[in-house]
Amino acid sequence: MPLFDLDQEAPSSEYLAWHESARKECRRDIIQMTHLANSGHPGGSLSSLDFYLWIYAHANIDPQQPWKAGRDRVVVSHGHTSPGVYSVLGQLGFFDREEMVSSFRRTGNHFEGHIEREIPGVEWTTGNLGQGLSAASGMALAARLKGQSIRLFVPMGDGEQQKGQISEARRFAVKYRLHGMTAIIDRNRLQIGGACEEVMPQNIAAGWAADGWKVTEIDGHDVAQIHRALRAAALDDSCPHVIIADTVMGKGFSFMENDAKYHGQAVSADQYEQCAKESGDDLALWNLAPLRALRDERRPTTLPTLPRSEAPLAPGEPITYGAHEKSDNRGAFGKALASVAAANDHQSPLPMAVFDCDLEGSVKVGAFHAAHPENFFQAGIQEHHTAACTGALSAEGIATFFADFGVFGIAETYNQHRLTDINHGSLKVICTHIGLDVGEDGKTHQSIDYVGVLRNIFGMQIIVPADPNQTDRALRHLATHPGMFFLGMGRSKLATITDENGEPFFGGNYRFRMGQGDWIRRGNQGVVVAMGTPTGRALEAVEAMRRGGLDVALAHVATPGDLAPEFLDEVGSQPWVVTVEDHSVRTGLGSCLAEVLFSRGHAIPHLRLGVTQYAPSGTAEDVYRAMGIDAAGIESSVRGFAGNPIPAR
């Protein structure tokens, strides 16, 4: 239950008395924690403090059950104001205030420099500006899909309004009628570089109004105005609201007020003494000796554990594509996705959501859309918002799929995916049109670095399947397992990969597992290891060499960032290895395999075939031929390498 209710149009005398007392203590906490850390952002924390106090005191949140279902959400977008957020949450009893102040920005504790979701009362780790409204949109959709009615408050900075992602989120919120959402902007008119109007002029109110939000402007330090505006917004379900709060950077301490340097600078020892004198407090409360002693103890922070939420899905029955059937991996993904949804139709509501960025036909999510329109979200050409929104939605226990082209779903949105991983999301990123297989679209659309990029996200599990059968089973695996996944597919129709008997290798009872390498052909005179789309061409090349008397093995790796030790040892026992991939040879399969082979003590000659430069437009077959990764090119390179491999050193 909230500490104070919304019954009265004006703030009650009880609230006013609490606010005055809490504000004084929070100001002291803000100055003390940043001064002890000798870093932090006191200026914006002080300018946002008055509306932080109101929001957290009136939101339906409970310090005894900080993650209870159906709670209101306060998603702070300008996460550098962590001293302000922490001070208010400490005031409300979410954690120990002394521990908060003494351990702020100290290694081994959770009270980091920017707000962290592990802290009770913090809903989303931010600090990368411009993402809070998108994350709140994901939480609003999660509540809707679960049948919950909640309020969402999104405090923001004025400098971050320069971020384009915010306008993407504004439009999305209006389109999907996320009317329980209120944004409040700390308009202190200063950012790191100085005055906002000098750094980047903009008409903030006009921008929000143009996108369909109701705009209210207030004095952000007048408690009565804050109460009236936020109360009216919280009680109005007809549209989303934004409140622009005129505030003063460094409010409450004369030398800090309206000085941009205190955006990110702690006060000195002399200035600390001045703050104490201006505070109106008992000066004994500003004695730092006890807090310094606690800080020097380097005690680990003791907080409740953040619960993890995963959607329980059944995988459905796998689909097998015949030995002589040609299909595209993206089509197999679309059918498998619809099949998984159908297998879970008995769940009401269905805990799945699929997002598209104006590519529904190309990324093959139409069947899901037709069957479950209430769980399908068309976000338009707004990848940055979509990546952050889906990330937050996935952290709410909804199995969330973001389908896009590789260059947009990965290259454009890396930062958003990284933040989702930091927030323990379980987003499933589905990208088609990866690699040179994008064909005639040319260089701008050649996603040739996705493995190298995504390996830097510690929680991301990468899958690049060989054919439609493996795609089907990989999709069912990632849909029913926790964590972040990437499923990467090309554009073209592919031949079914077959075993020695001509049967679908990845069909029937084949089970997909992370880390496994699949031996499509066994041999002992060297091994070709392929990944994804070129595997069929590699199989053609290997078969031709085997007919010519070269006993070459062919293995496929769908999970380049996760390889089983037994598979690595089998590869390492071969006289040489050639890797084949539709990816930059600098950071893809070849790099991954070389790295882990070396770490296990294997040193064998290794040739990497793949993308060595930006390629021209043309059919996929023509571009593969130009890059030497068509069947003939692979065979020629492997024969030459097998005849004269680079000696191991």
Secondary structure as UniProt FT lines:
FT   HELIX           13..37
FT   HELIX           42..58
FT   TURN            63..64
FT   TURN            66..67
FT   TURN            69..70
FT   STRAND          73..74
FT   HELIX           79..81
FT   HELIX           82..91
FT   TURN            92..93
FT   HELIX           97..103
FT   TURN            104..105
FT   TURN            107..108
FT   TURN            117..118
FT   TURN            120..121
FT   TURN            129..130
FT   HELIX           132..146
FT   STRAND          152..157
FT   HELIX           159..162
FT   HELIX           164..175
FT   TURN            176..177
FT   TURN            179..180
FT   STRAND          181..187
FT   STRAND          190..191
FT   TURN            192..193
FT   STRAND          194..195
FT   HELIX           196..199
FT   HELIX           204..210
FT   TURN            211..212
FT   STRAND          214..219
FT   TURN            220..221
FT   HELIX           223..235
FT   STRAND          241..246
FT   TURN            249..252
FT   TURN            254..258
FT   HELIX           260..263
FT   HELIX           269..279
FT   HELIX           283..286
FT   HELIX           289..297
FT   TURN            323..324
FT   STRAND          326..328
FT   HELIX           329..343
FT   TURN            344..346
FT   STRAND          352..356
FT   HELIX           360..363
FT   HELIX           366..371
FT   HELIX           373..375
FT   STRAND          376..378
FT   HELIX           383..394
FT   TURN            395..397
FT   STRAND          399..405
FT   HELIX           407..411
FT   TURN            412..413
FT   HELIX           414..422
FT   TURN            423..424
FT   STRAND          428..432
FT   HELIX           435..441
FT   HELIX           443..445
FT   HELIX           450..454
FT   TURN            455..456
FT   TURN            458..459
FT   STRAND          460..463
FT   HELIX           468..479
FT   STRAND          484..488
FT   STRAND          493..495
FT   TURN            500..501
FT   TURN            505..506
FT   TURN            508..509
FT   TURN            514..515
FT   STRAND          517..521
FT   STRAND          527..531
FT   TURN            533..534
FT   HELIX           535..547
FT   TURN            548..549
FT   STRAND          553..557
FT   TURN            560..561
FT   HELIX           565..572
FT   STRAND          577..584
FT   TURN            585..587
FT   HELIX           589..599
FT   TURN            600..601
FT   STRAND          606..611
FT   HELIX           620..627
FT   HELIX           631..643
//
